[in-house]
Amino acid sequence: MNQERKIEVEEVAAVAPPPKARVEDAAESVAETFERKRDYLSGFLSQKPQALSGAEPGGELYEAVIAALKEIYDPEIPVNIYDLGLIYGVDITADGHAAVQMTLTTPHCPVAESMPGEVELRVGSVPGIGHAEVNLVWDPPWDPQKMSDEAKLELGML
């Protein structure tokens, strides 16, 4: 198992310099071999963007619901509940039914009974929303990492 490896060393007086690249040489060879490649993006670029129905992220109705959620502030922390990371999901159906999945900072939060009602009231008052429903969940539990960077900055955590 004890194999000896020998490294051979060869000493040389000089090394021939590599040939220098010439622009003329490259231009001729490229011009000779250049062939226009098929533009794979042409079909993609010619498509027109599809209009948003309003119920998905980026849509007018969805963004109006998010704006309404950003007006609701946690009474103990001076940050709105959306940036605080308490909103886990917003789903809006085609007929204007909004379902908001949210949590609270702790199950013992003093607004545990009133906050879901306020969220339901605010979301239900958005024009275009016929009915709002709030589902309060505890899994996954809220932690400060769910806060937006703006909220962390506001609270001096960044």
Buried (B, 14 or more C-beta within 10 A) or exposed (E): EEEEEEEEEEEEEEEEEEEEEEEEEEEEEEEEEEEEEEEEEEEEEEEEEEEBEBBEEEBEBBBBBBEBBBEBEBEEBEBBBBBBBBBBEBBBEEEBBBBBBBBBBEEEBEBEEEBBEEBBEBBBEBEBBEEBBBEBEEEEEBEEEBBBEEBBEBBEEE
